[in-house]
Amino acid sequence: MSDLSFENRDFLWGNDAGPVRILSEYLHPKAELTKQDVKNTLVVFGSARIPSPETKQSQPHKDLQALTKYYEDCVLFTKEITNWAKNEKKNPLLVCTGGGPGIMEAGNRGAKEAGGKSLALNIVLPHEQEANPFAIPDLTFEFHYFFMRKLWFMKHCRGMAAFPGGFGTFDELFETLTLVQTGKKTKIPILLYGSEFWKKVVNFSYLSDLGLISKEDLDLFGFADTPEEAVRFFQERIRFELTQTDGTKS
């Protein structure tokens, strides 16, 4: 056995090295994001299955074809929010997505069309997904562990926009709501884009009526139906983390 331990692939991918792999998925993104001075992100979630206008006709599911409007709206929204953020010289804000297709692609696409950078936190899965073509290589990270990817979604998150989606979108949305509700995450603006969709698939008011959540919890999020409404929502509510010249944070 001549390999150095940190070059031994059999060891690194074995059960005993699990903590090493987990730590790597913390330290590597941390080093790169620090190098690129990333402190504020706007996280955008949504279905990987919603087709772009270019792929709409190849999508056999007619209902999914109809959801292409959300892809287009997401492009417009992230384009405008990136343009706005570029004027916030002391507070660079980057769109952050899951790096895959669908709404994630739309988020990275809008930022790129605005001439801005964006993050892509991609997860390695058996059947999906590869990083979308609008993700910037220097700010694209591949994760093996969902929980480490979730950590980086929230680490620099100053706001979250949830577009229509399935299990993955619901998972991220409700985890974020739980973190804010319980005070584990500083309160951030959370937007549900597409009020008809969200009010149809989740009866939030009923949860409150039953006492399963408090009425105040209904104020943890808002709704928007146009890119313009979504941009205004974050412009009015988002708060940045600032680094002062002496290195302290405000």
Secondary structure as UniProt FT lines:
FT   HELIX           5..7
FT   HELIX           9..12
FT   HELIX           15..17
FT   HELIX           18..35
FT   TURN            36..37
FT   STRAND          40..45
FT   TURN            53..55
FT   HELIX           56..58
FT   HELIX           62..66
FT   HELIX           68..86
FT   TURN            89..90
FT   STRAND          93..97
FT   HELIX           103..113
FT   TURN            114..115
FT   STRAND          118..123
FT   TURN            133..134
FT   HELIX           137..139
FT   STRAND          140..143
FT   HELIX           146..155
FT   STRAND          157..162
FT   HELIX           167..181
FT   TURN            182..183
FT   STRAND          190..193
FT   HELIX           195..201
FT   HELIX           204..209
FT   TURN            210..211
FT   HELIX           215..220
FT   STRAND          222..224
FT   HELIX           227..237
FT   TURN            245..246
//
